[in-house]
Amino acid sequence: MTFSPSKTADSQLPKRAVLYLRVSTGRQAAGDVSLPSQRDLNRRYCEGQGWDVVDEYVEPGASATDDRRPVFQRMLEDAKAADRRFDVICVHSYSRFYRNGAEMELTIRKLRKLGIEVVSVTQPTGNDPAQELMRQIIGVFDEYTSRENGKNVTRAMRESAKQGFWNGAPPPLGYRAVEAERRGAKIKKKLDVDPVEAELVRLIFKLYLEGDGTTGPLGVKGVASWLNTNGYRTRRGATFGVGPLHGILTNRCYATGKWPYGVRNARTGELNDPAGIVEIDVPTIIPLNVFENVQARLANNSPKVTAPRVVNGPTLLTGLAVCATCGSGMTRSGTTRRHKRYSYYSCAGCKQRGKSVCKGRNIAMEKLDKLVIESMADKLLVPQRVSRILEGLIERHAEKD
């Protein structure tokens, strides 16, 4: 009589569990579903089931309406590994795992095929049809609740904006959010002028319209170069770029005292219905006539630029070549000498932000294009490779015939 201990021994081993802990807001972090609370309940549940907790996946400040969560994705990748370390994923409730009913069910089924079960501490379900139906109903209700909460939050924030309060986004340069009043535990804020940043905003408008006193009016690139050369930095300590400066010069709130709230959908980035936009009163920083003069000059200086086409554009290395010094892209530039045009690849970082960011690199376009093409031909168009390509083409034509 023979005895095989491996299967019996494996069946007696305790299951290995990991905890997936998630909160999406600071209010949740301090409430009943805080991370420490979830951790404590999940661990006690696993101990009661006789499971060994081998790891935790903690996701603070991430919405569960989709799977765009770094820690969640890492957990799924670990589940697919051949030497995975767990058999159970334990969550406080299914809403911590997903707030999309269909996506939740698909993910649970994929994990089950890998031999991994998803278990909720507060909403226990099993594998029989009735219990699976209950889990699906829970997922649908969680999704519905999430959408209703989103609608209520949006409605409340719009009403707050109508009352002139700032809803928590980073204020534009030149402003700061200050406490206006308290409503219970809630602190309502409004925008006020930041004296230091406001002077920088006025300087930017002055440089664009008048220059620094030694030069004439500067262009947007010239303003960026001047600021970076003279040690000015953004609120985050970065150098100024053309795009952010153009945004400052065209921001109407500096002169009109009106900040439009709700222009775009925060999640999708799409434009909202103009009828739903709310204008918040803010202090002005720039005189209206100065702002209008800047807009007129911007309109006159605006070049007619066709959107770049990286894939099929006339420049061979568009979107591919980068500056070896600062990592910025290399853009096309040129000069004319004796009625002959010479084209170059030039560092965009130097051209847009000045030599304080990068001293700049330039190389003749014809020279670099030739080097790249010849190198590709030497490495790719060798007889053996060409032979394989032709053989593949002949086989495909034969199959079609």
C-alpha positions as CSV (number, residue, x, y, z in Angstrom):
1,M,0.0,0.0,0.0
2,T,1.5,3.4,-1.1
3,F,0.9,6.8,0.4
4,S,1.4,10.2,-1.3
5,P,1.8,12.9,1.4
6,S,2.2,15.9,-0.9
7,K,-1.5,16.4,-1.9
8,T,-2.7,15.8,1.7
9,A,-0.1,18.1,3.1
10,D,-0.8,20.9,0.6
11,S,-4.5,20.7,1.4
12,Q,-3.7,21.2,5.1
13,L,-1.6,24.3,4.6
14,P,-3.3,27.6,5.6
15,K,-4.3,29.9,2.8
16,R,-2.0,32.9,2.2
17,A,-3.9,36.2,2.2
18,V,-3.0,39.8,1.3
19,L,-4.9,42.9,2.3
20,Y,-5.9,45.5,-0.2
21,L,-6.5,48.8,1.7
22,R,-7.8,51.9,0.0
23,V,-9.2,55.3,0.7
24,S,-10.1,58.0,-1.8
25,T,-10.3,61.1,0.3
26,G,-8.9,62.7,3.4
27,R,-12.3,62.5,5.0
28,Q,-12.4,58.8,4.6
29,A,-8.8,58.5,6.0
30,A,-10.1,60.0,9.2
31,G,-13.4,58.1,9.4
32,D,-14.7,54.6,9.8
33,V,-12.9,53.3,6.7
34,S,-9.5,54.7,7.6
35,L,-6.5,52.7,6.6
36,P,-5.7,51.6,10.2
37,S,-9.4,50.6,10.7
38,Q,-9.4,48.6,7.5
39,R,-6.1,46.9,8.4
40,D,-7.3,45.9,11.9
41,L,-10.7,44.5,10.7
42,N,-9.1,42.6,7.8
43,R,-6.3,41.1,9.9
44,R,-8.8,39.9,12.5
45,Y,-11.0,38.4,9.9
46,C,-8.1,36.5,8.3
47,E,-7.0,35.2,11.7
48,G,-10.5,34.0,12.3
49,Q,-10.4,32.1,9.0
50,G,-7.0,30.6,9.9
51,W,-5.3,32.4,7.0
52,D,-1.7,33.7,7.1
53,V,-1.5,37.4,6.1
54,V,1.7,37.7,4.0
55,D,1.5,41.2,2.6
56,E,-0.5,44.4,2.3
57,Y,-1.3,46.6,-0.8
58,V,-2.1,50.1,0.5
59,E,-3.6,52.7,-1.9
60,P,-4.2,56.1,-0.3
61,G,-6.1,58.7,-2.2
62,A,-7.2,56.7,-5.3
63,S,-10.7,56.4,-6.8
64,A,-12.0,52.9,-7.5
65,T,-14.2,53.8,-10.4
66,D,-11.6,52.3,-12.7
67,D,-8.3,50.3,-12.5
68,R,-6.0,53.3,-13.0
69,R,-4.4,52.7,-9.6
70,P,-0.7,51.9,-9.4
71,V,-0.8,49.7,-6.3
72,F,-3.9,47.9,-7.6
73,Q,-2.2,47.1,-10.9
74,R,0.9,45.9,-9.0
75,M,-1.3,43.5,-7.0
76,L,-2.8,42.1,-10.2
77,E,0.6,41.7,-11.8
78,D,1.8,39.8,-8.6
79,A,-1.3,37.6,-8.9
80,K,-0.3,36.5,-12.4
81,A,3.3,35.6,-11.4
82,A,4.2,32.0,-11.5
83,D,5.6,32.1,-8.0
84,R,2.7,34.2,-6.5
85,R,2.7,34.5,-2.8
86,F,-1.1,34.6,-2.0
87,D,-4.3,32.7,-2.5
88,V,-6.8,35.3,-1.2
89,I,-7.3,39.1,-1.5
90,C,-9.0,40.4,1.5
91,V,-10.8,43.8,1.4
92,H,-13.0,45.7,3.9
93,S,-15.9,45.9,1.4
94,Y,-16.3,45.4,-2.3
95,S,-16.4,49.2,-2.7
96,R,-12.7,49.3,-1.6
97,F,-11.9,46.9,-4.4
98,Y,-14.0,48.4,-7.2
99,R,-16.9,50.9,-7.7
100,N,-17.7,49.6,-11.1
101,G,-20.0,46.6,-11.1
102,A,-19.1,45.1,-14.5
103,E,-15.3,45.7,-14.1
104,M,-15.3,44.3,-10.6
105,E,-17.0,41.1,-11.7
106,L,-14.7,40.6,-14.7
107,T,-11.6,41.1,-12.4
108,I,-12.9,38.7,-9.8
109,R,-13.5,36.1,-12.4
110,K,-10.0,36.6,-13.9
111,L,-8.5,36.2,-10.5
112,R,-10.5,33.1,-9.8
113,K,-9.1,31.4,-12.9
114,L,-5.7,32.1,-11.4
115,G,-6.8,30.3,-8.2
116,I,-7.2,33.5,-6.2
117,E,-10.4,34.5,-4.3
118,V,-11.5,38.0,-3.5
119,V,-13.1,38.1,0.0
120,S,-15.0,41.0,1.7
121,V,-14.9,41.3,5.5
122,T,-18.2,43.2,5.8
123,Q,-20.0,41.7,2.8
124,P,-19.2,37.9,2.8
125,T,-20.4,36.0,-0.2
126,G,-19.7,32.5,-1.6
127,N,-19.5,30.7,-4.9
128,D,-23.0,29.4,-5.3
129,P,-25.2,31.1,-7.9
130,A,-27.3,33.0,-5.3
131,Q,-24.3,34.4,-3.4
132,E,-22.6,35.4,-6.7
133,L,-25.8,37.2,-7.7
134,M,-25.7,39.0,-4.3
135,R,-22.1,40.1,-5.0
136,Q,-23.0,41.4,-8.4
137,I,-26.0,43.4,-6.9
138,I,-23.6,44.8,-4.3
139,G,-21.2,45.9,-7.1
140,V,-24.1,47.6,-9.0
141,F,-25.3,49.5,-5.9
142,D,-21.7,50.6,-5.1
143,E,-21.4,52.0,-8.6
144,Y,-24.7,53.8,-8.4
145,T,-23.8,55.2,-5.0
146,S,-20.4,56.4,-6.3
147,R,-22.1,58.2,-9.2
148,E,-24.7,59.8,-7.0
149,N,-22.0,61.0,-4.6
150,G,-20.2,62.5,-7.5
151,K,-23.2,64.4,-8.6
152,N,-23.9,65.6,-5.1
153,V,-20.3,66.8,-4.6
154,T,-20.3,68.6,-8.0
155,R,-23.6,70.3,-7.0
156,A,-22.2,71.3,-3.6
157,M,-19.0,72.7,-5.1
158,R,-20.9,74.7,-7.7
159,E,-23.1,76.2,-5.0
160,S,-19.9,77.0,-3.0
161,A,-18.5,78.8,-6.0
162,K,-21.7,80.8,-6.5
163,Q,-21.2,82.1,-2.9
164,G,-17.7,83.2,-3.9
165,F,-15.7,80.5,-2.2
166,W,-12.6,78.8,-3.6
167,N,-13.0,75.0,-4.0
168,G,-9.5,73.9,-3.2
169,A,-7.6,73.8,-6.5
170,P,-4.2,75.4,-6.6
171,P,-4.7,79.2,-7.0
172,P,-3.4,80.9,-10.1
173,L,0.0,82.7,-9.7
174,G,-0.4,85.9,-7.8
175,Y,-3.2,84.6,-5.4
176,R,-3.4,82.6,-2.2
177,A,-6.4,80.9,-0.6
178,V,-7.3,82.4,2.8
179,E,-9.9,81.4,5.4
180,A,-13.1,83.3,4.9
181,E,-15.5,81.6,7.4
182,R,-16.1,78.4,9.3
183,R,-19.2,76.2,9.0
184,G,-18.8,73.6,11.7
185,A,-15.7,71.6,10.8
186,K,-15.6,73.0,7.3
187,I,-13.3,75.9,6.5
188,K,-14.5,78.0,3.6
189,K,-11.8,79.9,1.7
190,K,-11.6,82.8,-0.7
191,L,-8.8,84.1,-3.0
192,D,-6.7,87.0,-1.9
193,V,-3.7,88.7,-3.5
194,D,-0.3,87.2,-2.7
195,P,2.0,90.3,-2.5
196,V,5.2,88.6,-3.7
197,E,3.6,86.6,-6.5
198,A,1.5,89.6,-7.6
199,E,4.7,91.6,-8.2
200,L,6.0,88.8,-10.4
201,V,2.7,88.8,-12.4
202,R,3.0,92.6,-12.9
203,L,6.7,92.1,-13.9
204,I,5.7,89.5,-16.6
205,F,3.1,91.9,-18.1
206,K,5.6,94.8,-18.0
207,L,8.4,92.8,-19.7
208,Y,6.0,91.7,-22.5
209,L,4.7,95.3,-23.1
210,E,7.8,97.4,-22.3
211,G,10.8,95.3,-21.6
212,D,13.2,95.7,-18.7
213,G,14.3,99.3,-19.5
214,T,17.4,98.3,-21.5
215,T,15.5,96.4,-24.3
216,G,12.2,97.0,-26.1
217,P,9.1,94.8,-25.5
218,L,10.0,91.1,-25.2
219,G,8.2,88.2,-26.8
220,V,6.9,85.3,-24.7
221,K,10.1,83.4,-25.3
222,G,12.1,86.5,-24.4
223,V,10.2,86.9,-21.2
224,A,10.8,83.3,-20.2
225,S,14.5,83.6,-21.0
226,W,14.8,86.9,-19.0
227,L,13.0,85.5,-15.9
228,N,15.1,82.3,-15.9
229,T,18.3,84.1,-16.4
230,N,17.6,86.5,-13.5
231,G,16.8,83.7,-11.1
232,Y,13.0,83.8,-11.1
233,R,11.2,80.5,-10.6
234,T,7.7,79.2,-10.6
235,R,5.8,78.4,-7.4
236,R,7.2,74.8,-7.5
237,G,10.8,76.0,-8.1
238,A,10.9,75.1,-11.8
239,T,12.1,77.4,-14.6
240,F,9.5,79.3,-16.6
241,G,8.3,77.9,-20.0
242,V,6.5,79.5,-22.9
243,G,3.2,77.7,-22.3
244,P,2.7,78.7,-18.7
245,L,3.8,82.3,-19.4
246,H,1.3,82.5,-22.3
247,G,-1.4,81.2,-19.9
248,I,-0.5,84.0,-17.4
249,L,-0.6,86.7,-20.1
250,T,-4.0,85.5,-21.3
251,N,-5.6,84.9,-17.9
252,R,-8.5,87.4,-17.8
253,C,-9.0,87.1,-14.0
254,Y,-6.0,89.3,-13.4
255,A,-7.8,92.3,-14.9
256,T,-11.5,91.5,-14.7
257,G,-11.6,90.1,-11.2
258,K,-13.7,87.1,-12.4
259,W,-12.5,83.5,-12.2
260,P,-14.6,81.0,-14.2
261,Y,-15.3,77.8,-12.3
262,G,-16.4,74.6,-14.0
263,V,-15.1,75.3,-17.5
264,R,-14.0,71.7,-17.9
265,N,-15.0,68.3,-16.6
266,A,-12.4,67.5,-13.9
267,R,-12.3,63.8,-14.9
268,T,-12.6,63.8,-18.7
269,G,-11.2,67.2,-19.5
270,E,-14.1,68.0,-21.8
271,L,-15.7,71.4,-21.9
272,N,-18.8,71.8,-19.8
273,D,-22.0,73.5,-20.8
274,P,-21.2,77.3,-20.7
275,A,-24.5,77.8,-18.9
276,G,-23.1,75.9,-15.9
277,I,-20.0,78.0,-15.5
278,V,-19.8,80.1,-12.3
279,E,-17.7,83.2,-12.1
280,I,-16.0,83.7,-8.7
281,D,-15.1,87.3,-7.7
282,V,-11.3,87.7,-7.0
283,P,-9.2,90.8,-6.5
284,T,-7.6,92.3,-9.6
285,I,-3.8,92.6,-10.1
286,I,-3.4,94.1,-13.6
287,P,-5.2,97.2,-14.9
288,L,-7.7,96.4,-17.6
289,N,-6.1,98.6,-20.2
290,V,-2.7,96.9,-19.7
291,F,-4.3,93.5,-20.1
292,E,-6.1,94.6,-23.3
293,N,-2.9,96.0,-24.8
294,V,-1.2,92.6,-24.0
295,Q,-4.0,90.7,-25.8
296,A,-3.7,93.0,-28.8
297,R,0.1,92.5,-29.0
298,L,-0.3,88.7,-28.6
299,A,-2.8,88.7,-31.5
300,N,-0.5,90.7,-33.7
301,N,2.5,88.5,-32.9
302,S,0.7,85.1,-33.2
303,P,2.2,83.1,-36.0
304,K,0.1,81.0,-38.3
305,V,1.4,77.6,-37.2
306,T,0.2,74.3,-38.6
307,A,0.0,71.6,-35.9
308,P,3.2,69.5,-35.9
309,R,2.8,66.0,-37.5
310,V,5.5,63.9,-35.9
311,V,4.7,60.8,-37.9
312,N,4.5,62.1,-41.5
313,G,6.1,65.5,-41.2
314,P,8.8,66.7,-43.6
315,T,11.5,66.6,-40.8
316,L,13.0,63.2,-40.4
317,L,13.7,63.2,-36.7
318,T,10.8,65.3,-35.4
319,G,9.8,63.9,-32.0
320,L,12.9,61.6,-31.9
321,A,16.0,63.7,-31.5
322,V,16.7,65.1,-28.0
323,C,19.4,67.4,-26.6
324,A,22.1,65.4,-24.9
325,T,22.6,68.2,-22.3
326,C,19.1,68.9,-21.0
327,G,16.9,66.2,-22.6
328,S,14.7,68.7,-24.4
329,G,13.5,67.9,-28.0
330,M,15.4,69.1,-31.0
331,T,13.4,71.5,-33.1
332,R,13.9,72.6,-36.7
333,S,15.6,76.0,-37.1
334,G,17.4,77.7,-40.0
335,T,19.3,80.7,-41.3
336,T,19.9,82.2,-44.7
337,R,23.3,83.2,-46.0
338,R,24.0,84.5,-49.5
339,H,20.5,83.6,-50.6
340,K,21.0,80.0,-49.5
341,R,18.9,78.4,-46.8
342,Y,20.6,76.3,-44.1
343,S,18.5,74.0,-41.8
344,Y,19.5,72.8,-38.3
345,Y,18.3,70.8,-35.4
346,S,18.4,73.1,-32.3
347,C,17.7,72.5,-28.6
348,A,14.1,73.6,-27.8
349,G,15.0,74.1,-24.1
350,C,17.5,76.7,-25.0
351,K,15.3,78.4,-27.6
352,Q,12.2,78.6,-25.3
353,R,13.8,79.1,-21.8
354,G,17.1,80.7,-22.5
355,K,20.7,79.7,-22.0
356,S,20.3,79.6,-18.2
357,V,18.5,76.3,-18.7
358,C,20.7,74.9,-21.5
359,K,23.7,76.3,-23.4
360,G,22.1,74.8,-26.5
361,R,23.1,72.4,-29.2
362,N,22.9,72.8,-32.9
363,I,23.6,70.4,-35.7
364,A,23.1,70.6,-39.4
365,M,19.9,68.8,-40.4
366,E,21.4,67.3,-43.5
367,K,24.4,65.9,-41.5
368,L,22.3,64.3,-38.8
369,D,19.7,62.9,-41.2
370,K,22.5,61.3,-43.3
371,L,24.2,59.8,-40.2
372,V,20.9,58.3,-39.0
373,I,19.9,56.9,-42.4
374,E,23.3,55.4,-43.2
375,S,23.4,53.8,-39.7
376,M,20.0,52.3,-40.2
377,A,20.9,51.0,-43.6
378,D,24.2,49.4,-42.3
379,K,22.3,47.7,-39.5
380,L,19.0,46.8,-41.1
381,L,19.5,46.4,-44.8
382,V,22.1,43.6,-44.7
383,P,21.7,40.8,-47.2
384,Q,20.5,38.2,-44.7
385,R,17.7,40.5,-43.4
386,V,16.6,41.6,-46.8
387,S,16.5,37.9,-47.8
388,R,14.2,37.1,-44.8
389,I,11.9,40.1,-45.6
390,L,11.6,39.1,-49.2
391,E,10.9,35.5,-48.2
392,G,8.1,36.6,-45.9
393,L,6.6,38.8,-48.7
394,I,6.7,35.9,-51.1
395,E,5.0,33.6,-48.6
396,R,2.2,36.1,-47.9
397,H,1.6,36.6,-51.6
398,A,1.5,32.9,-52.1
399,E,-1.1,32.5,-49.3
400,K,-3.3,35.2,-50.9
401,D,-3.1,33.5,-54.3
